[in-house]
Amino acid sequence: MTITPESTLFQPVSLGSMKLGNKLVMAPMTRSRALLDGDISDAQVEYYAQRASAGLIISEATQVWRIGGGAYLSTPGIYTDEHEVGWKRVAEAVHERGGKFVVQLWHVGRHAHSAINGLGAVAPSAIQTEISTFIGPEGDSEGKSRVGLPHALTIPEIHATQQDFADAAERAVRAGADGVEIHGAGSYLPQQFLAEGANQRTDEYGGSPQNRARFVIELVNKVVDAVGADRVGIKISPGLPIGELGETDPWSTYEVLLNAIAPLELAYLHAMYRIDDPVVDRVRRIWPGKFLLSSGFNGPVTEDDYQEAIERNRIDAAVIGRNFLANPDFVERLLISAELNAAKPEHFYAGGDTGYIDYPTLWV
Ligand SMILES: Cc1cc2nc3c(=O)[nH]c(=O)nc-3n(C[C@H](O)[C@H](O)[C@H](O)COP(=O)(O)O)c2cc1C
C-alpha cells in the first residue's frame, strides 16, 4: 500500500475531546533538555513548536512528583507553579501553529536514583534491580551508578501517589494542554504494580491479576475525576522485556485492567507492540475506544504498514517517534514522499541544541 495525499493517515480523527488534523501522532520521547529542577527550557518550547503539524504531540515523560523523576537527568516535571508556566509556553506555541498537545504523566518507581532526585525510590515491593543510570551528564567521569533498594509504598502512600497523578493532570490542563497520557508502559511505576516480578505484595495491591491491576485502575479513575475522561489517554507495554519486570503471563492482568477502564470512555489507549502481532487485534476486540499503536521499538515498521493497519481498521492512529524527532516537518515530507532526515542517536539525551532543534526542514 503506497501513501498518497489522499491516504487516511492525513485525514482527521477525534480522540475524546481532541480533534486531530491527521493520524500521525508524535511519540513521547525523553530528550533530557529540561532545566535541572524540571523546569521547561526555551529549547523545549522551540522543539515542540517545530513539530506542531503532527496530528497530536505526546510530550516526553514528565514527572508527577519529585520522587517520580530521578531515573534520568534533566527531565521535566509538572508539579510546581514554575513547571506549569513552562508547559503553558509549550501549549501556546503548539496551539499557535495549529497543533494539539498532551503531557505524558510519569513516575519511574524503583528506577529512581537518589543522586538524581535526592530522595531515593519507591515501588510496589522492596526489590532492588540491577539497573544503573547516569548520575552525571552522559559521558562525564561520574558515569553510571546502580539504583538503590526502593521503599515499598504503604497504602496511604499509594493513595497519595495516585493523587499526584491527578494533581499533575490538573496542572497540565490548566497550563493549556489538550489532555494527558498516563505512562503505564516502559517498566515504570504503574507497570511495576502490574508485573508479578516487581509486585510481590500480599495486600489488595498484589497477588492476583485483579489485585495487581488495582493500582492502575484506581489511578486512571482519579485522573479522570480530575480532568475528564475525554482528555485522558494511557500507554501500556504488556510483556516489555526490560526493567526486570518478570511478566510471565501479562495478558491475564492486562485484560482485567482494560476491561475495568473501558467503561470510562478514555480519549485513547496507546500500546507498544509489533504491528504484525495478533495481540494488536486482541486489544482491538476488547478495547471499545480509540487505539493508537507505536510499533517501532519492537521491530522494523514503515508508514505504509501503519497506513495499512488503519485502512484495515486494526488501529486508529500511528504513533511515530524517531522520524518526528529528526524531521520537524515529517507530515509535510510524507505528503510529498520527500526524503527524511536520519535521527542522530548520539544526541538523543545529550543536552544542547545540536540534534535537538537544528534538524533541517524542507522549507525555512
Ligand atoms: C529518544 C527516545 C526517548 C523515548 N522516551 C520515551 C518516553 O519518555 N516515554 C515513552 O512512553 N516512550 C518513550 N520512547 C519510546 C517512543 O515513544 C516510541 O515508542 C519508540 O521510539 C518507537 O517508535 P519509533 O520507531 O517510531 O521511534 C522513547 C524513544 C526514543 C527514541
The ligand as an ORCA input file, in Angstrom:
! r2SCAN-3c Opt
* xyz 0 1
  C      14.909      9.104     22.401
  C      13.700      8.327     22.808
  C      13.082      8.604     24.018
  C      11.903      7.932     24.387
  N      11.259      8.297     25.534
  C      10.029      7.818     25.802
  C       9.227      8.386     26.835
  O       9.628      9.353     27.502
  N       8.006      7.846     27.045
  C       7.524      6.788     26.305
  O       6.411      6.339     26.547
  N       8.245      6.263     25.284
  C       9.467      6.757     25.000
  N      10.167      6.294     23.902
  C       9.548      5.302     23.018
  C       8.802      6.011     21.875
  O       7.640      6.653     22.364
  C       8.408      5.046     20.726
  O       7.589      4.043     21.259
  C       9.623      4.445     20.065
  O      10.531      5.474     19.705
  C       9.305      3.606     18.837
  O       8.826      4.373     17.789
  P       9.743      4.787     16.518
  O      10.322      3.555     15.936
  O       8.768      5.451     15.590
  O      10.819      5.715     17.009
  C      11.359      6.930     23.536
  C      12.017      6.642     22.338
  C      13.154      7.331     21.962
  C      13.788      7.037     20.622
*
